[in-house]
Amino acid sequence: MAKNPAVGDPAPDFELEGTDGRFRLSDQRGRRVVLLFYPGDESPVCTKQFCSYRDRVADVESLGAVMVGISAQSLDSHAKFTAHHRLNVPLLSDPDGKVAKLYSARAPLVGTRRAVVIVDEDGIVRHRHDHRLGVDFQDVDQLREALSTF
């Protein structure tokens, strides 16, 4: 089944509360944005994923992109997760899953699925990676490779 938006499509705009304040995708025009959809705070794979970005902060900063994590947990849960692991990627709260649905990163009963969507400076989706089982994630090197293609 095709995932929408697909590469080449305009990225749907959204606005969510996050650990660094309110985030609106359209406010990021002129910058590349990496949307990291993930199942949940403090789960083993999600913790490993976001701690890997923390541990390579200089590499993350050198990507030249805004990175945000998106899941259904509350802002309070995200704040605790961030503080517990000293995370460097802002986390956005999508409690009703509307943004995950908008980006085909939500499944019935499962909730938010792990996916990466990269949006270019003009608001166009340039990369999409949907994880089949959600037990792996794209590391900094894989994100760098994806960003180097456009």
C-alpha positions as CSV (number, residue, x, y, z in Angstrom):
1,M,0.0,0.0,0.0
2,A,1.4,3.4,-1.0
3,K,2.2,5.8,1.8
4,N,1.2,9.4,1.5
5,P,2.6,11.9,1.2
6,A,5.0,10.2,-1.2
7,V,8.3,11.5,-2.3
8,G,7.7,14.5,-4.5
9,D,4.4,15.4,-2.8
10,P,3.9,18.6,-0.8
11,A,4.2,17.9,2.9
12,P,1.0,18.5,4.7
13,D,1.3,21.3,7.2
14,F,0.6,20.7,10.9
15,E,1.1,22.3,14.3
16,L,1.9,20.5,17.5
17,E,3.1,21.3,21.0
18,G,6.6,20.1,21.8
19,T,9.3,20.0,24.3
20,D,10.8,23.1,22.7
21,G,7.4,24.9,22.3
22,R,4.9,25.0,19.6
23,F,6.1,23.7,16.2
24,R,4.5,24.4,12.9
25,L,5.9,22.8,9.8
26,S,5.2,25.7,7.5
27,D,7.3,28.0,9.8
28,Q,10.3,25.9,8.8
29,R,10.2,26.9,5.1
30,G,13.8,27.6,3.9
31,R,15.1,24.7,6.1
32,R,15.2,21.0,5.7
33,V,13.1,19.1,8.3
34,V,13.4,15.5,9.4
35,L,10.2,14.1,10.9
36,L,10.9,11.1,13.1
37,F,7.6,9.3,13.8
38,Y,8.1,6.8,16.7
39,P,5.8,4.5,18.8
40,G,6.6,5.6,22.3
41,D,8.6,7.2,25.0
42,E,10.9,4.9,27.1
43,S,10.3,1.9,24.8
44,P,13.5,0.0,24.1
45,V,14.0,0.9,20.4
46,C,12.8,4.5,20.8
47,T,15.1,5.0,23.7
48,K,18.0,3.6,21.7
49,Q,17.1,5.7,18.7
50,F,16.9,9.1,20.5
51,C,19.9,8.3,22.7
52,S,22.0,7.6,19.5
53,Y,21.2,11.1,18.3
54,R,22.1,12.5,21.7
55,D,25.4,10.6,21.7
56,R,26.3,12.0,18.2
57,V,25.1,15.6,18.8
58,A,27.9,17.1,16.6
59,D,26.9,14.8,13.7
60,V,23.2,15.6,14.2
61,E,24.0,19.4,14.2
62,S,26.1,19.0,11.0
63,L,23.1,17.5,9.1
64,G,21.8,21.0,8.4
65,A,18.2,20.0,9.2
66,V,15.7,20.5,11.9
67,M,14.9,17.2,13.5
68,V,11.7,16.5,15.5
69,G,10.3,13.3,17.0
70,I,6.5,12.8,16.8
71,S,4.5,10.3,18.9
72,A,1.1,10.1,20.7
73,Q,2.4,10.5,24.2
74,S,1.6,13.7,26.2
75,L,3.9,16.6,26.4
76,D,4.5,15.7,30.1
77,S,5.6,12.2,29.0
78,H,7.9,13.7,26.4
79,A,9.4,16.1,28.9
80,K,10.2,13.3,31.3
81,F,11.7,11.1,28.5
82,T,13.8,14.1,27.4
83,A,15.0,14.8,30.9
84,H,15.6,11.2,31.8
85,H,17.9,10.6,28.8
86,R,19.1,14.2,28.2
87,L,17.8,14.1,24.7
88,N,18.7,16.8,22.1
89,V,15.9,16.2,19.6
90,P,12.6,18.1,20.4
91,L,9.6,15.8,20.8
92,L,6.1,16.7,19.6
93,S,2.9,15.5,21.1
94,D,0.3,14.1,18.7
95,P,-2.1,12.7,21.2
96,D,-5.0,11.9,18.8
97,G,-2.6,10.7,16.1
98,K,-3.9,13.1,13.5
99,V,-0.4,14.1,12.2
100,A,0.7,10.4,12.2
101,K,-2.5,9.6,10.2
102,L,-1.8,12.5,7.8
103,Y,1.6,11.1,7.1
104,S,0.5,7.4,6.9
105,A,2.5,6.6,10.0
106,R,-0.4,5.3,12.2
107,A,-2.0,1.9,12.2
108,P,-5.2,0.7,14.0
109,L,-4.5,-0.9,17.4
110,V,-0.7,-0.3,16.9
111,G,-0.7,3.5,17.0
112,T,2.2,5.6,15.7
113,R,4.5,3.5,13.6
114,R,8.2,4.2,13.1
115,A,8.8,6.3,10.0
116,V,11.1,9.0,8.7
117,V,9.9,11.7,6.4
118,I,12.3,14.4,5.2
119,V,10.9,17.6,3.9
120,D,13.0,20.0,1.8
121,E,13.3,23.8,2.1
122,D,10.2,24.3,-0.2
123,G,8.0,22.0,1.8
124,I,8.3,19.0,-0.6
125,V,8.8,15.4,0.7
126,R,12.2,14.3,-0.6
127,H,12.7,11.1,1.5
128,R,10.5,8.6,3.2
129,H,11.4,5.4,5.1
130,D,8.7,3.4,6.7
131,H,9.9,0.7,9.1
132,R,8.1,-2.6,8.6
133,L,8.4,-3.9,12.1
134,G,9.6,-0.9,14.0
135,V,12.5,-2.7,15.6
136,D,15.1,-0.7,13.9
137,F,15.6,3.0,13.1
138,Q,17.6,5.2,10.8
139,D,20.8,6.3,12.4
140,V,22.6,9.6,11.9
141,D,24.7,8.2,9.0
142,Q,21.6,7.0,7.2
143,L,19.9,10.3,7.7
144,R,23.0,12.1,6.3
145,E,22.9,9.8,3.3
146,A,19.2,10.6,2.7
147,L,19.8,14.3,3.1
148,S,22.7,14.2,0.6
149,T,20.4,13.1,-2.2
150,F,18.8,16.5,-2.7
